[in-house]
């Protein structure tokens, strides 16, 4: 399955593997030697085009809505990742202010 390069074939093979595993048709044998694979299968590299040459997709089409959802999801993921790298106290400017904020939140039972 890992050597397949066609995304459709790879997806179908992964689904078959999962189905066979869940149905109990596969066994995990810890004595089977691990075989090194050559380079895993990948789809051919897409043709790169200038942004102005990419066809526009309206929101009235399935492809257009999918592109919008993908763009929003990607932006949200980047925002979440960027936010998770900031220290929790970054909004509080000074150590003295931090201690007052923390002590105040403790008094309120938070």
Secondary structure, 3 states (H helix, E strand, C coil): CCCCCCHHHHHHHHHHHHHHHHCCCCCCCCCCCCCCCCCCCCCCCCCCCCHHHCCCCCCCCHHHHHHHHHHHHHHHHHHHHHHHCCCCCCCCCCHHHHHHHHHHHHHCCC
